[in-house]
Amino acid sequence: MKFKKLIIKKLLFSAFLIFVGFSTFGQKTVTGTVTGIDGEAIPGVSVLVKGTTTGTMTDASGKYTLTVPYDATALVFSYIGMKTEEKPVTGNIIDCVMLFEESELSEVIIIGYGEVKKEDATGSVQSVSSDDFNEGNITSPQDLLTGKVSGVVITSSGG
């Protein structure tokens, strides 16, 4: 009876070792550097294995290290203001050059309780540009708007 228990324990232990070995061998480490078109490193880029939530971010020098499964097909690189790049997993070193994303912003008006596009605004809307700021003697932020827009009264409530 003791002999059977010993054999069962050895078999279970061997199966455990095989399982751990396969899970370790089922992955590989990928490293690389993410730069802009000018060759400058980009810190904080999100690097994800395509189709999963497994990922990392680049460090201050644009470098990353990521453990990916052997069946991973691609890495997805994303960063605000840059085009999302997808690179196939072909080796252990995958570098990425990211391009700026050109997008056109529409003019938006911020009001006390929300925001609205300029063409959808009702009522009176007046804008003050930075060219208007350079006119006159300016000693405080309130002076930037004083006298620039009719109907606006600015009062200082303290020292």
N, C-alpha and C positions, 0 to 999 in steps of 0.2 A: 504494500500500500504506500509506504514512504517512497519507494522507487518510482511509482506512477506520478506522485505529486511532484517529485523532483524533475521528472521529464517534462511534465506540463509547465512547471515554472520556467525551465530552460527554453521550451518552445515559445512561451509567451514573451520572454525576455528577448529572444532572437527576433521575433516578429516586430517587437518594439524597435529594436536597433535598425532593422531593415526599413521600417516606416520613417524613422528619423532620418536615415540616410537618403531615402528617396525625396523627402521634403526638402532637405538641404540641397541635393543635387538638382532639384527641379527649378532652381533659381540661379540667376547670375547677377553680377553687379555691373551696372553701367555708370560711367562717369562722363563728364564733358564740361564745356564752357559755353555760356550764352553771351553773345556780343551784339552790338548794334551794327549798322552798316558802316559806321565810322571806325569799327574795331574796338570801341570802348566796352568794357564789361558791364552787364546789366544785373544789378543785385535785385533779389525779390521776385524773380520770374517763377511762375508756377510750372512745374514739370510733372505731368501725370501719365501713367500707363493708360493708353487708349482703352476705353470701355470699362475702366475700374475707378476706384477712388484711391488707389495707391499712388502716392506722389511725394514730392518734396519741393523745396524752393532753393534758388541759387543763393550763395553766400555773397559777401561784399565784393569778392573778386569775380563774380559771375560763374563760379564753379558749382557743380552739383554731383552727388553720388546717390544712386537709387538701385535698390534690389528689385529686379523684375523677374517674372516667371519666364521660363524658356520659350513658352508659346506666345509671348507678347509680340504683337505685330508692329506697334508704333508708340512713340512718345509724343505727347501734345504739350507744346510750350505756349503759355499765354501770359500777357502783361498788359496793363491798362495803357491805351494809346498806341499799342503795337498790334500788328496783324498776328492772329493765332497761327502758329507753325506746327506742322505735323511731320515728324521724321521717322522713317522705318527703323526698327531695331535690327541692325545688320551686324553689329559688333559690340565690343565693350566700351568704345569711345564714340560718343555721339555729340558733336558740336552743333550749335545752332546760331544762325545769324538772323536777327529779327528786323523787320521793316516797320516804319511808321505807318499807322493807319490813317488815311486821310478821310476825314468826315466833316461835313458841313453842319454847323450848328445854326439853328434858327434863333432869331431874336426873341428873348423871353422877358416878360415884365414880372418882377417880384412885387406882390402887393401884401398888405398886412396879414392876410389870411390864406395865402396860396400863391399860385403863379398862373400866368396866362400868356398865350402867344400874342405878340404885338397886334396882329391883325384882328384878333378876337376880343381885344380890350374895348370896353365901353367907357365913356366918360372922357375926361381930360387927362392926357398923358404927356409929360414933358421930360426931356432927358437933359442931363448935364454931362458934357464930355470932359476929358482931361485938358483940352485946350482952354475951357472955361476956368479951370482951377488956377491957371497961371496968371490970371488977371487980378490985380489988387494986392493988398497987404494981407497975408494969411498967417495967423499965429496959432490957430487951433483947427481941429477937424470941422467944427461948426462953421468956421469962416469959409470953408470950401463951398458951402451951399448958400450962405447968406447973400441975398440980393441976386442970386442967379436964376431963381424960379419965382414967378409972380404968385402971390397967395400963400407962400410958405413963410411961417414965422418960426424962428429958432430962438429959444430962450435958454439961458444958462441957469441952472438951479443951484449952483454952489461954487465954491472956491475953485 
